Amino acid sequence: MSVHDRDKTGKTRTRCSAVRESGSCSNRRIIFLRDIERLVLSGMVEELKAHG
């Protein structure tokens, strides 16, 4: 993933690095960095609950 840009409110948007660098990836979806961080952290919390 690489930073694509920021929207008009200043939120960072990301996309597949291969799209940016070579165009070889078909996934052109742009995702807010905040959403990625939220999903990663919630997954970590669930793992800690399951194994803690």
PQR file with spaces between the fields and no chain letter, atoms N, CA, C, O and H, PARSE charges and radii, in Angstrom:
ATOM       1  N    MET     1       0.843   -1.175    0.000 -0.4000 1.5000
ATOM       2  CA   MET     1       0.000    0.000    0.000 -0.0000 2.0000
ATOM       3  C    MET     1       0.890    1.240    0.000  0.5500 1.7000
ATOM       4  O    MET     1       1.984    1.249    0.564 -0.5500 1.4000
ATOM       5  N    SER     2       0.394    2.262   -0.637 -0.4000 1.5000
ATOM       6  CA   SER     2       1.091    3.536   -0.644 -0.0000 2.0000
ATOM       7  C    SER     2       0.069    4.659   -0.498  0.5500 1.7000
ATOM       8  O    SER     2      -1.115    4.492   -0.792 -0.5500 1.4000
ATOM       9  H    SER     2      -0.495    2.255   -1.095  0.4000 1.0000
ATOM      10  N    VAL     3       0.559    5.800   -0.038 -0.4000 1.5000
ATOM      11  CA   VAL     3      -0.324    6.948    0.112 -0.0000 2.0000
ATOM      12  C    VAL     3      -0.727    7.447   -1.270  0.5500 1.7000
ATOM      13  O    VAL     3       0.119    7.671   -2.136 -0.5500 1.4000
ATOM      14  H    VAL     3       1.521    5.936    0.201  0.4000 1.0000
ATOM      15  N    HIS     4      -2.016    7.616   -1.458 -0.4000 1.5000
ATOM      16  CA   HIS     4      -2.539    8.118   -2.732 -0.0000 2.0000
ATOM      17  C    HIS     4      -2.631    9.638   -2.680  0.5500 1.7000
ATOM      18  O    HIS     4      -2.067   10.330   -3.528 -0.5500 1.4000
ATOM      19  H    HIS     4      -2.703    7.434   -0.754  0.4000 1.0000
ATOM      20  N    ASP     5      -3.341   10.150   -1.685 -0.4000 1.5000
ATOM      21  CA   ASP     5      -3.507   11.584   -1.500 -0.0000 2.0000
ATOM      22  C    ASP     5      -4.264   11.832   -0.207  0.5500 1.7000
ATOM      23  O    ASP     5      -4.435   10.924    0.607 -0.5500 1.4000
ATOM      24  H    ASP     5      -3.798    9.588   -0.997  0.4000 1.0000
ATOM      25  N    ARG     6      -4.708   13.041   -0.028 -0.4000 1.5000
ATOM      26  CA   ARG     6      -5.573   13.391    1.099 -0.0000 2.0000
ATOM      27  C    ARG     6      -6.855   13.970    0.513  0.5500 1.7000
ATOM      28  O    ARG     6      -6.833   14.697   -0.480 -0.5500 1.4000
ATOM      29  H    ARG     6      -4.569   13.778   -0.689  0.4000 1.0000
ATOM      30  N    ASP     7      -7.964   13.634    1.148 -0.4000 1.5000
ATOM      31  CA   ASP     7      -9.228   14.199    0.672 -0.0000 2.0000
ATOM      32  C    ASP     7      -9.352   15.643    1.149  0.5500 1.7000
ATOM      33  O    ASP     7      -8.445   16.159    1.802 -0.5500 1.4000
ATOM      34  H    ASP     7      -7.982   13.044    1.955  0.4000 1.0000
ATOM      35  N    LYS     8     -10.450   16.291    0.834 -0.4000 1.5000
ATOM      36  CA   LYS     8     -10.597   17.712    1.158 -0.0000 2.0000
ATOM      37  C    LYS     8     -10.649   17.998    2.656  0.5500 1.7000
ATOM      38  O    LYS     8     -10.467   19.140    3.079 -0.5500 1.4000
ATOM      39  H    LYS     8     -11.188   15.872    0.304  0.4000 1.0000
ATOM      40  N    THR     9     -10.899   16.954    3.465 -0.4000 1.5000
ATOM      41  CA   THR     9     -10.904   17.128    4.916 -0.0000 2.0000
ATOM      42  C    THR     9      -9.556   16.783    5.537  0.5500 1.7000
ATOM      43  O    THR     9      -9.388   16.906    6.750 -0.5500 1.4000
ATOM      44  H    THR     9     -11.046   16.026    3.122  0.4000 1.0000
ATOM      45  N    GLY    10      -8.599   16.355    4.728 -0.4000 1.5000
ATOM      46  CA   GLY    10      -7.264   16.042    5.218 -0.0000 2.0000
ATOM      47  C    GLY    10      -7.033   14.586    5.549  0.5500 1.7000
ATOM      48  O    GLY    10      -5.948   14.228    6.008 -0.5500 1.4000
ATOM      49  H    GLY    10      -8.735   16.255    3.742  0.4000 1.0000
ATOM      50  N    LYS    11      -8.033   13.721    5.326 -0.4000 1.5000
ATOM      51  CA   LYS    11      -7.871   12.297    5.623 -0.0000 2.0000
ATOM      52  C    LYS    11      -6.999   11.637    4.542  0.5500 1.7000
ATOM      53  O    LYS    11      -7.187   11.867    3.347 -0.5500 1.4000
ATOM      54  H    LYS    11      -8.914   14.011    4.953  0.4000 1.0000
ATOM      55  N    THR    12      -6.048   10.819    4.990 -0.4000 1.5000
ATOM      56  CA   THR    12      -5.129   10.144    4.081 -0.0000 2.0000
ATOM      57  C    THR    12      -5.817    8.966    3.403  0.5500 1.7000
ATOM      58  O    THR    12      -6.496    8.171    4.052 -0.5500 1.4000
ATOM      59  H    THR    12      -5.895   10.632    5.961  0.4000 1.0000
ATOM      60  N    ARG    13      -5.631    8.865    2.077 -0.4000 1.5000
ATOM      61  CA   ARG    13      -6.166    7.739    1.313 -0.0000 2.0000
ATOM      62  C    ARG    13      -5.000    6.936    0.740  0.5500 1.7000
ATOM      63  O    ARG    13      -3.986    7.499    0.327 -0.5500 1.4000
ATOM      64  H    ARG    13      -5.079    9.511    1.550  0.4000 1.0000
ATOM      65  N    THR    14      -5.158    5.618    0.723 -0.4000 1.5000
ATOM      66  CA   THR    14      -4.107    4.729    0.239 -0.0000 2.0000
ATOM      67  C    THR    14      -4.612    3.896   -0.931  0.5500 1.7000
ATOM      68  O    THR    14      -5.814    3.811   -1.183 -0.5500 1.4000
ATOM      69  H    THR    14      -5.981    5.160    1.059  0.4000 1.0000
ATOM      70  N    ARG    15      -3.660    3.278   -1.645 -0.4000 1.5000
ATOM      71  CA   ARG    15      -4.010    2.352   -2.714 -0.0000 2.0000
ATOM      72  C    ARG    15      -2.855    1.376   -2.914  0.5500 1.7000
ATOM      73  O    ARG    15      -1.794    1.528   -2.309 -0.5500 1.4000
ATOM      74  H    ARG    15      -2.684    3.346   -1.440  0.4000 1.0000
ATOM      75  N    CYS    16      -3.063    0.393   -3.748 -0.4000 1.5000
ATOM      76  CA   CYS    16      -2.050   -0.627   -4.018 -0.0000 2.0000
ATOM      77  C    CYS    16      -0.810    0.015   -4.645  0.5500 1.7000
ATOM      78  O    CYS    16      -0.923    0.800   -5.586 -0.5500 1.4000
ATOM      79  H    CYS    16      -3.925    0.270   -4.240  0.4000 1.0000
ATOM      80  N    SER    17       0.359   -0.316   -4.129 -0.4000 1.5000
ATOM      81  CA   SER    17       1.606    0.234   -4.653 -0.0000 2.0000
ATOM      82  C    SER    17       1.851   -0.179   -6.094  0.5500 1.7000
ATOM      83  O    SER    17       2.389    0.599   -6.881 -0.5500 1.4000
ATOM      84  H    SER    17       0.451   -0.955   -3.365  0.4000 1.0000
ATOM      85  N    ALA    18       1.463   -1.397   -6.443 -0.4000 1.5000
ATOM      86  CA   ALA    18       1.701   -1.883   -7.802 -0.0000 2.0000
ATOM      87  C    ALA    18       0.894   -1.095   -8.837  0.5500 1.7000
ATOM      88  O    ALA    18       1.326   -0.954   -9.981 -0.5500 1.4000
ATOM      89  H    ALA    18       1.026   -2.029   -5.803  0.4000 1.0000
ATOM      90  N    VAL    19      -0.253   -0.591   -8.451 -0.4000 1.5000
ATOM      91  CA   VAL    19      -1.046    0.253   -9.357 -0.0000 2.0000
ATOM      92  C    VAL    19      -0.267    1.522   -9.653  0.5500 1.7000
ATOM      93  O    VAL    19      -0.162    1.958  -10.799 -0.5500 1.4000
ATOM      94  H    VAL    19      -0.604   -0.705   -7.521  0.4000 1.0000
ATOM      95  N    ARG    20       0.271    2.098   -8.606 -0.4000 1.5000
ATOM      96  CA   ARG    20       1.001    3.362   -8.743 -0.0000 2.0000
ATOM      97  C    ARG    20       2.309    3.193   -9.511  0.5500 1.7000
ATOM      98  O    ARG    20       2.631    4.000  -10.382 -0.5500 1.4000
ATOM      99  H    ARG    20       0.186    1.744   -7.674  0.4000 1.0000
ATOM     100  N    GLU    21       3.063    2.139   -9.185 -0.4000 1.5000
ATOM     101  CA   GLU    21       4.403    1.983   -9.739 -0.0000 2.0000
ATOM     102  C    GLU    21       4.434    1.397  -11.138  0.5500 1.7000
ATOM     103  O    GLU    21       5.215    1.843  -11.979 -0.5500 1.4000
ATOM     104  H    GLU    21       2.802    1.483   -8.477  0.4000 1.0000
ATOM     105  N    SER    22       3.587    0.397  -11.400 -0.4000 1.5000
ATOM     106  CA   SER    22       3.689   -0.260  -12.713 -0.0000 2.0000
ATOM     107  C    SER    22       2.350   -0.480  -13.394  0.5500 1.7000
ATOM     108  O    SER    22       2.302   -0.838  -14.571 -0.5500 1.4000
ATOM     109  H    SER    22       2.952    0.035  -10.717  0.4000 1.0000
ATOM     110  N    GLY    23       1.262   -0.268  -12.664 -0.4000 1.5000
ATOM     111  CA   GLY    23      -0.054   -0.509  -13.247 -0.0000 2.0000
ATOM     112  C    GLY    23      -0.382   -1.986  -13.378  0.5500 1.7000
ATOM     113  O    GLY    23      -1.341   -2.351  -14.059 -0.5500 1.4000
ATOM     114  H    GLY    23       1.301    0.023  -11.708  0.4000 1.0000
ATOM     115  N    SER    24       0.412   -2.848  -12.727 -0.4000 1.5000
ATOM     116  CA   SER    24       0.240   -4.291  -12.893 -0.0000 2.0000
ATOM     117  C    SER    24      -0.825   -4.900  -11.991  0.5500 1.7000
ATOM     118  O    SER    24      -1.152   -6.078  -12.136 -0.5500 1.4000
ATOM     119  H    SER    24       1.190   -2.551  -12.174  0.4000 1.0000
ATOM     120  N    CYS    25      -1.365   -4.131  -11.075 -0.4000 1.5000
ATOM     121  CA   CYS    25      -2.400   -4.641  -10.183 -0.0000 2.0000
ATOM     122  C    CYS    25      -3.770   -4.174  -10.671  0.5500 1.7000
ATOM     123  O    CYS    25      -3.938   -3.024  -11.076 -0.5500 1.4000
ATOM     124  H    CYS    25      -1.100   -3.174  -10.956  0.4000 1.0000
ATOM     125  N    SER    26      -4.737   -5.075  -10.627 -0.4000 1.5000
ATOM     126  CA   SER    26      -6.080   -4.721  -11.089 -0.0000 2.0000
ATOM     127  C    SER    26      -6.942   -4.101   -9.986  0.5500 1.7000
ATOM     128  O    SER    26      -8.040   -3.614  -10.256 -0.5500 1.4000
ATOM     129  H    SER    26      -4.601   -6.009  -10.298  0.4000 1.0000
ATOM     130  N    ASN    27      -6.446   -4.117   -8.740 -0.4000 1.5000
ATOM     131  CA   ASN    27      -7.200   -3.553   -7.621 -0.0000 2.0000
ATOM     132  C    ASN    27      -6.940   -2.048   -7.559  0.5500 1.7000
ATOM     133  O    ASN    27      -5.916   -1.609   -7.035 -0.5500 1.4000
ATOM     134  H    ASN    27      -5.554   -4.512   -8.521  0.4000 1.0000
ATOM     135  N    ARG    28      -7.849   -1.285   -8.081 -0.4000 1.5000
ATOM     136  CA   ARG    28      -7.688    0.176   -8.133 -0.0000 2.0000
ATOM     137  C    ARG    28      -8.442    0.883   -6.997  0.5500 1.7000
ATOM     138  O    ARG    28      -8.609    2.102   -7.016 -0.5500 1.4000
ATOM     139  H    ARG    28      -8.680   -1.642   -8.507  0.4000 1.0000
ATOM     140  N    ARG    29      -8.888    0.106   -6.020 -0.4000 1.5000
ATOM     141  CA   ARG    29      -9.661    0.656   -4.921 -0.0000 2.0000
ATOM     142  C    ARG    29      -8.798    1.582   -4.060  0.5500 1.7000
ATOM     143  O    ARG    29      -7.638    1.280   -3.777 -0.5500 1.4000
ATOM     144  H    ARG    29      -8.752   -0.885   -6.005  0.4000 1.0000
ATOM     145  N    ILE    30      -9.368    2.693   -3.656 -0.4000 1.5000
ATOM     146  CA   ILE    30      -8.702    3.633   -2.766 -0.0000 2.0000
ATOM     147  C    ILE    30      -9.365    3.515   -1.397  0.5500 1.7000
ATOM     148  O    ILE    30     -10.590    3.544   -1.283 -0.5500 1.4000
ATOM     149  H    ILE    30     -10.310    2.938   -3.886  0.4000 1.0000
ATOM     150  N    ILE    31      -8.526    3.382   -0.347 -0.4000 1.5000
ATOM     151  CA   ILE    31      -9.021    3.116    1.000 -0.0000 2.0000
ATOM     152  C    ILE    31      -8.455    4.161    1.957  0.5500 1.7000
ATOM     153  O    ILE    31      -7.289    4.543    1.853 -0.5500 1.4000
ATOM     154  H    ILE    31      -7.531    3.359   -0.439  0.4000 1.0000
ATOM     155  N    PHE    32      -9.289    4.620    2.886 -0.4000 1.5000
ATOM     156  CA   PHE    32      -8.810    5.556    3.897 -0.0000 2.0000
ATOM     157  C    PHE    32      -7.879    4.836    4.867  0.5500 1.7000
ATOM     158  O    PHE    32      -8.172    3.730    5.319 -0.5500 1.4000
ATOM     159  H    PHE    32     -10.236    4.311    2.970  0.4000 1.0000
ATOM     160  N    LEU    33      -6.759    5.476    5.179 -0.4000 1.5000
ATOM     161  CA   LEU    33      -5.792    4.915    6.113 -0.0000 2.0000
ATOM     162  C    LEU    33      -6.435    4.655    7.465  0.5500 1.7000
ATOM     163  O    LEU    33      -6.114    3.663    8.120 -0.5500 1.4000
ATOM     164  H    LEU    33      -6.521    6.375    4.811  0.4000 1.0000
ATOM     165  N    ARG    34      -7.330    5.522    7.890 -0.4000 1.5000
ATOM     166  CA   ARG    34      -8.025    5.362    9.170 -0.0000 2.0000
ATOM     167  C    ARG    34      -8.773    4.025    9.222  0.5500 1.7000
ATOM     168  O    ARG    34      -8.783    3.362   10.260 -0.5500 1.4000
ATOM     169  H    ARG    34      -7.590    6.328    7.358  0.4000 1.0000
ATOM     170  N    ASP    35      -9.391    3.631    8.117 -0.4000 1.5000
ATOM     171  CA   ASP    35     -10.126    2.358    8.071 -0.0000 2.0000
ATOM     172  C    ASP    35      -9.181    1.168    8.200  0.5500 1.7000
ATOM     173  O    ASP    35      -9.494    0.196    8.888 -0.5500 1.4000
ATOM     174  H    ASP    35      -9.382    4.169    7.275  0.4000 1.0000
ATOM     175  N    ILE    36      -8.037    1.243    7.548 -0.4000 1.5000
ATOM     176  CA   ILE    36      -7.048    0.163    7.644 -0.0000 2.0000
ATOM     177  C    ILE    36      -6.559    0.043    9.084  0.5500 1.7000
ATOM     178  O    ILE    36      -6.493   -1.058    9.631 -0.5500 1.4000
ATOM     179  H    ILE    36      -7.783    2.033    6.990  0.4000 1.0000
ATOM     180  N    GLU    37      -6.223    1.162    9.688 -0.4000 1.5000
ATOM     181  CA   GLU    37      -5.744    1.146   11.077 -0.0000 2.0000
ATOM     182  C    GLU    37      -6.795    0.567   12.020  0.5500 1.7000
ATOM     183  O    GLU    37      -6.469   -0.219   12.910 -0.5500 1.4000
ATOM     184  H    GLU    37      -6.277    2.056    9.244  0.4000 1.0000
ATOM     185  N    ARG    38      -8.041    0.950   11.827 -0.4000 1.5000
ATOM     186  CA   ARG    38      -9.125    0.455   12.682 -0.0000 2.0000
ATOM     187  C    ARG    38      -9.264   -1.068   12.555  0.5500 1.7000
ATOM     188  O    ARG    38      -9.417   -1.764   13.558 -0.5500 1.4000
ATOM     189  H    ARG    38      -8.306    1.588   11.104  0.4000 1.0000
ATOM     190  N    LEU    39      -9.212   -1.578   11.330 -0.4000 1.5000
ATOM     191  CA   LEU    39      -9.339   -3.019   11.121 -0.0000 2.0000
ATOM     192  C    LEU    39      -8.166   -3.792   11.728  0.5500 1.7000
ATOM     193  O    LEU    39      -8.361   -4.844   12.338 -0.5500 1.4000
ATOM     194  H    LEU    39      -9.088   -1.012   10.515  0.4000 1.0000
ATOM     195  N    VAL    40      -6.962   -3.274   11.562 -0.4000 1.5000
ATOM     196  CA   VAL    40      -5.786   -3.941   12.124 -0.0000 2.0000
ATOM     197  C    VAL    40      -5.874   -3.979   13.649  0.5500 1.7000
ATOM     198  O    VAL    40      -5.651   -5.021   14.265 -0.5500 1.4000
ATOM     199  H    VAL    40      -6.804   -2.420   11.067  0.4000 1.0000
ATOM     200  N    LEU    41      -6.197   -2.842   14.247 -0.4000 1.5000
ATOM     201  CA   LEU    41      -6.278   -2.798   15.711 -0.0000 2.0000
ATOM     202  C    LEU    41      -7.391   -3.678   16.258  0.5500 1.7000
ATOM     203  O    LEU    41      -7.203   -4.344   17.277 -0.5500 1.4000
ATOM     204  H    LEU    41      -6.378   -1.995   13.746  0.4000 1.0000
ATOM     205  N    SER    42      -8.541   -3.695   15.605 -0.4000 1.5000
ATOM     206  CA   SER    42      -9.623   -4.551   16.100 -0.0000 2.0000
ATOM     207  C    SER    42      -9.255   -6.024   15.953  0.5500 1.7000
ATOM     208  O    SER    42      -9.625   -6.839   16.798 -0.5500 1.4000
ATOM     209  H    SER    42      -8.693   -3.155   14.777  0.4000 1.0000
ATOM     210  N    GLY    43      -8.536   -6.373   14.897 -0.4000 1.5000
ATOM     211  CA   GLY    43      -8.068   -7.750   14.744 -0.0000 2.0000
ATOM     212  C    GLY    43      -7.077   -8.129   15.823  0.5500 1.7000
ATOM     213  O    GLY    43      -7.103   -9.250   16.331 -0.5500 1.4000
ATOM     214  H    GLY    43      -8.235   -5.711   14.210  0.4000 1.0000
ATOM     215  N    MET    44      -6.204   -7.203   16.177 -0.4000 1.5000
ATOM     216  CA   MET    44      -5.236   -7.466   17.244 -0.0000 2.0000
ATOM     217  C    MET    44      -5.935   -7.648   18.588  0.5500 1.7000
ATOM     218  O    MET    44      -5.565   -8.521   19.373 -0.5500 1.4000
ATOM     219  H    MET    44      -6.183   -6.292   15.765  0.4000 1.0000
ATOM     220  N    VAL    45      -6.933   -6.832   18.847 -0.4000 1.5000
ATOM     221  CA   VAL    45      -7.694   -6.957   20.097 -0.0000 2.0000
ATOM     222  C    VAL    45      -8.356   -8.330   20.168  0.5500 1.7000
ATOM     223  O    VAL    45      -8.309   -8.991   21.205 -0.5500 1.4000
ATOM     224  H    VAL    45      -7.234   -6.123   18.209  0.4000 1.0000
ATOM     225  N    GLU    46      -8.969   -8.756   19.076 -0.4000 1.5000
ATOM     226  CA   GLU    46      -9.613  -10.073   19.058 -0.0000 2.0000
ATOM     227  C    GLU    46      -8.610  -11.199   19.286  0.5500 1.7000
ATOM     228  O    GLU    46      -8.908  -12.157   20.000 -0.5500 1.4000
ATOM     229  H    GLU    46      -9.008   -8.219   18.233  0.4000 1.0000
ATOM     230  N    GLU    47      -7.443  -11.097   18.696 -0.4000 1.5000
ATOM     231  CA   GLU    47      -6.398  -12.119   18.889 -0.0000 2.0000
ATOM     232  C    GLU    47      -5.941  -12.147   20.342  0.5500 1.7000
ATOM     233  O    GLU    47      -5.756  -13.220   20.916 -0.5500 1.4000
ATOM     234  H    GLU    47      -7.201  -10.320   18.116  0.4000 1.0000
ATOM     235  N    LEU    48      -5.760  -10.981   20.933 -0.4000 1.5000
ATOM     236  CA   LEU    48      -5.347  -10.932   22.330 -0.0000 2.0000
ATOM     237  C    LEU    48      -6.413  -11.499   23.259  0.5500 1.7000
ATOM     238  O    LEU    48      -6.087  -12.175   24.236 -0.5500 1.4000
ATOM     239  H    LEU    48      -5.911  -10.109   20.466  0.4000 1.0000
ATOM     240  N    LYS    49      -7.656  -11.237   22.971 -0.4000 1.5000
ATOM     241  CA   LYS    49      -8.755  -11.799   23.776 -0.0000 2.0000
ATOM     242  C    LYS    49      -8.788  -13.310   23.662  0.5500 1.7000
ATOM     243  O    LYS    49      -9.028  -14.004   24.650 -0.5500 1.4000
ATOM     244  H    LYS    49      -7.921  -10.689   22.178  0.4000 1.0000
ATOM     245  N    ALA    50      -8.550  -13.820   22.478 -0.4000 1.5000
ATOM     246  CA   ALA    50      -8.621  -15.266   22.239 -0.0000 2.0000
ATOM     247  C    ALA    50      -7.438  -16.007   22.862  0.5500 1.7000
ATOM     248  O    ALA    50      -7.566  -17.173   23.235 -0.5500 1.4000
ATOM     249  H    ALA    50      -8.355  -13.256   21.676  0.4000 1.0000
ATOM     250  N    HIS    51      -6.301  -15.347   22.977 -0.4000 1.5000
ATOM     251  CA   HIS    51      -5.098  -16.013   23.467 -0.0000 2.0000
ATOM     252  C    HIS    51      -4.576  -15.436   24.771  0.5500 1.7000
ATOM     253  O    HIS    51      -3.463  -15.759   25.186 -0.5500 1.4000
ATOM     254  H    HIS    51      -6.197  -14.399   22.674  0.4000 1.0000
ATOM     255  N    GLY    52      -5.348  -14.602   25.412 -0.4000 1.5000
ATOM     256  CA   GLY    52      -4.854  -13.917   26.614 -0.0000 2.0000
ATOM     257  C    GLY    52      -5.360  -14.435   27.870  0.5500 1.7000
ATOM     258  O    GLY    52      -5.005  -13.929   28.934 -0.5500 1.4000
ATOM     259  H    GLY    52      -6.252  -14.340   25.074  0.4000 1.0000
